[in-house]
Each structure stands twice: as structure tokens, then as C-alpha cells.
Amino acid sequence: MNARVFTGNSSNPWAHSVRVVNGKVVALDSEPDGADDLIDAGGKVVLSSFGDGHAHPVFGGYEFLGPQLKGVDGVDGIVESVGRFAAAHPELEWIVGGSYESWLTPNGEFDARWLDAVVPDRPVVLRATDYHTVWCNSKALEIAAITAETPDPALGWIVRRPDGSPMGTLREWDAVDMVMNKVPTYSIDDQVRAIEIACREFARTGITWVQDAWVDPPLIDAYLEANRRGALSIRFNLALRADPRTWRDQLDWFQEARNRIGSSDRLSCNTIKFFADGVIEGATAAVRDGYTDDPHNHGMPVWEWDELRACVTAVDALGFQPHIHAIGDEGLTESLNAIEHAQKVNGSASHPRPVITHVQMLNPADIPRFASLGVVANFESLWACNDPLQSELTAPRIGSEREMWQYPIRSILDAGAPISMGSDWPVSSQNPLECLEVAVTRMVPGDTSIGVWNPAERISVTEAISAYTAGCAFQAGLENTWGTIEPGKAADVIMLSNDVFGIEPHLIHTVTVERTWCDGVEVFSHNDVA
Ligand SMILES: [Zn+2]
């Protein structure tokens, strides 16, 4: 009661109270009766909790189990943190940490010797915030048997010194896995602990549904165990990753995993993840006309495009939702082609909504295809500003015309396509109030000095909130379950510290989530954080 309830229902957007019974919204604006447990919102804004349409919860949780590198200042600060953590944990065979910012060094190249200075005797491997790159010390290179004679793998790239010896930076899966495959796997207890940490971090920022965008087989057991222990305080849908080389053999596993997960209020497994390409800053995103600073390089597509079409068609026929990472213009065109092909081959039966995620550098000619094919465009809007990653690494690689093709949120929305929001946490902050500020301002949160970037693609606060709530519910196929505050829907609700609709747009990131409820149960309260 005594709330400014934004319902998300356009014909009746505001209410002053919400009645919840057994975890469900049953009425708006009803008068209290004596049996009610009343919560006085003190006039604060209450809205549907957020979704996160693309995140990596377990990786995010793992970061809390190793040296904390997020937000650490400079290479020296990172090296120091790693040294301190290693000294405090003599029992660990490997030091595994994340995640560092690639833009801290020219071309994102990091040297093994810098880590050798603090940890010479044990292997160290650190993930970059893009999660497509690692930086390791000499011991880790030695254990992985990576030397000057090691050729680059098919889908990966060993950064080298002028004499051909490995520098310590590895890009893309095949190269990254040469080291990561040597790291001992986390125990089931550590995996469940990572999921619990993720639940805490999401709930504290108002998120109660998460698309886990990459699940390999062991994590199925971890999620099932977390659910069995009652540790899932919020909802998850899992995406199984299709491998371009083995996907035909994976189809049985996909169905088996879906059956094992089943479908409960907190856990489902309806989605197959594809990587169409890499990232622009690493020059691995698939670009039609080549990179401006290296015109013969068209990136590193992860799939042969006819194989991508075949696999998307196969999983669509099995009733799975494709969720395709596409960053470069060619990656995006081919992802749309694959979805179009699946719809042609499988007919117009009601297949799960396809999702293309990141939608970074989109050829304007492809904008209408999201609406015509019914593709959900999932944006990580925090990236849609002129931050150092954009100005130092991305823009120089694509030139000024294609720079303005990036993150066309307004254009996709105006073309009539469904959009949703996400964070890619722990790649970047999961806090929706930071992310939606950027969708509205196209400026770096908290820094108005850099100026507005690509302003034609800005959207309104209401549109951004809708994409973060109802848009994510639509992506999940749960638009009848949550995403707006209406009778019959789950009481997935948050209360905010300030009026997100009235505050100056460049201050939206200062608004905090005070309380979060999932199914009517409070899963976060700012009062509990001392
Ligand atoms: Zn991701």
C-alpha cells in the first residue's frame, strides 16, 4: 500500500496498492482488510522485477571464489590482487580469476611475465571481461604445452612475441581451452555455492528471472542440486551450447537434459545457445567488408553458415528456442538467415521464439527482419555508449560509418520487433538501473563528460523498463506468468529507492533496489545489508 505501482499494463499503468495471496497478485487498488499483512511503501515506486535475458550466473559466482579483479585499477593493481590472493591460498593448485578489462593494455595484449613476478611456481589463468580471452602466466603455458612451435588452433589465436613465443594472452575457445582444460573442475559444492552467489547478486539488483546463456553438461547437475537444496531463490532458464563440430551427436543430450531439468517454477531448460562469431574488439566478430585496420580480416565465424542453418533448423524442430550470439554484421545476417531457413523448413507451427543476443553491428538492411521473423532482439544496453572499450578498441576497427550501426535499439523497436534486455554478467554489471540508464542516455553511467553516442537510438525510460520486464518475460515465453503487475501473475515485484521515471536520466544509476520479491517471497531487502 501507499505505493506508486507501475503495472506495465498500458491501459492501466498506475495503481497505489497490490494485493498478493499465495505468491500471486490478486488485485490492484483494493482496500486493506484486517487479515492483511501490510507493507507501507511510503510513496515509493513499485514495479515488476527485472529479467536478465543473457547472463552467465555460474561464471559470475565463480569470480567470487577467486581473486576479485572487477574494477581493480590498472595492470599493477590486478597483478597485486592476484599475488595477494595466491599468498592467502597456498592450498590452491591453480589460481583462477576474473575478470580484467582488455582495454588496459594496447590491443588487449597481456604478458605472462607480469604474473610470473608474483606467482612463478603455480599456474595462474585470468579471464578477460569478454570471456573470450584469457591471460595466463608462464607456468600455465607450460602445463598446457604452448610453445613457439605450437600452431594456432582452428578457432583460436595465441598472441605471440616477435620471436614467435607465446606472450600469455589466448583468444577464442580453442586457444582458451588449451589452458582451461587443464584447470581442475570445481566440486559440486563449489558449483552450487556459485549459483547461490549468483542468486544473491541478481536479487539484490531486482532480477528474478535469468537466461543462463551457456550451460555445459556438468552444470546441469549443479542446477538440479541447487534446486533440490532449495537454493534457487530466483528463476533460471538454461541454454545448452551447440558445438559446431559435434552438434549432431549432441541432439540426444539436449533432449535428455531438458527432460532431466523438467519444468518447475524456478528452473527450465528450453534453449540452445549458438555463437555465430566472436567480438569486434578482438577482431573475431564476422564482418562482411573486413576490419578497417586490417581489411583482409573478416573475423572468425564460429560456424560454417550452412551448418548453422542446419543446426538451428534441427533444434527448432525439437521445440528448442535458438539463442544466437551475433556481433558482426555478417554474423547477424547469417543468424537471421538461419532462423528464416528453420521457419521455412519446419513450417509455421508455433516454434519457440528465436533470440539473437548482443545485436551489436547490424547492417541497416537487416533491421526489418527482426520483426518479420519474430526474432527477439536481446540487448546488453550498458555497452551502448562511448566507453574506452568502444573508443579505444571497437570504433578504430570498424570505422565511423559502421560505428553508428551499433546497438540499434530504437530502430528495432520502431520496426515492431520484440526487444529484451540483459547484462552478460559477469562480462559487465548486471545492475539493470545502470544498463537501462545507458539505453535512455547513450552516455557512460555517471560520466556526462564523454557525451551522447549514437543519440538516434535512444529509447524512453518506460520503453527500457518494459524491455527489462515484460520484454524478458516474452523472451522466456512466460508473459502470462510475470513481467507486469496484474491479477493472476506471480508477485515478482521490486521497490525502488527513488522515482526512476522522474529522476534526471543521467542519474538513473543512482536509484537502488530496496526490496525484491519472487513469488511473493522477499529475496532481498536493503535492511539486511548492514
Ligand atoms: Zn554471453
Residues whose N, C-alpha, C, O or C-beta is under 5 A from the ligand:
A	BS01	ZN	A213 D424
